[in-house]
Amino acid sequence: MKAQLHKTERIHALDSLRAIMMLLGIVIHSAIAYFVTDIGFYFT
């Protein structure tokens, strides 16, 4: 007896959201190098 795979529809908006969030993560993490204030808790 073969198990049937259900084909689900891909939600392309989630792919776009994931790409945007990954780029935003890169921007935020690269901005850490330019912080003027002391963020000592981050580097401990």
N, C-alpha and C positions, 0 to 999 in steps of 0.2 A: 504494500500500500504506500503510495507516494504522498508526501505532504505537499499541499499546494501553497505556493507563495502568493500572498496577496500583494498586488502591485499598488503602492500608494502614490498619490500625487505629490510631487516635490513642491515645496513652498519656496519659490525663488526669492521672495522678500526677505526670508530669514538668511539666505546666502548673502544678500546685500548688507543686511544688518550686521552679520558677522564680520564682513570685510571692513565695514566702517568702524566697528568697535576695535578691530585689530589695529587699524591705522591710528585711531585715537589713542590706543595704548602706547604705540610707538612715540607719538607726539608727547604724551604726558611723561613717559619715562625719560625721554631725551631732555625735556624741560627741567628735570630735577637737577641737572648739571648747572643750570643757570639760576637756581634759587639764591636769594640774598639772605634770607632769614635762616636761622639755625634750626635744622631739622635733625637733631642728634638722635632721636629715637629711630630714624630710618637707617642709620649706618651703624647701629650697635650690634 
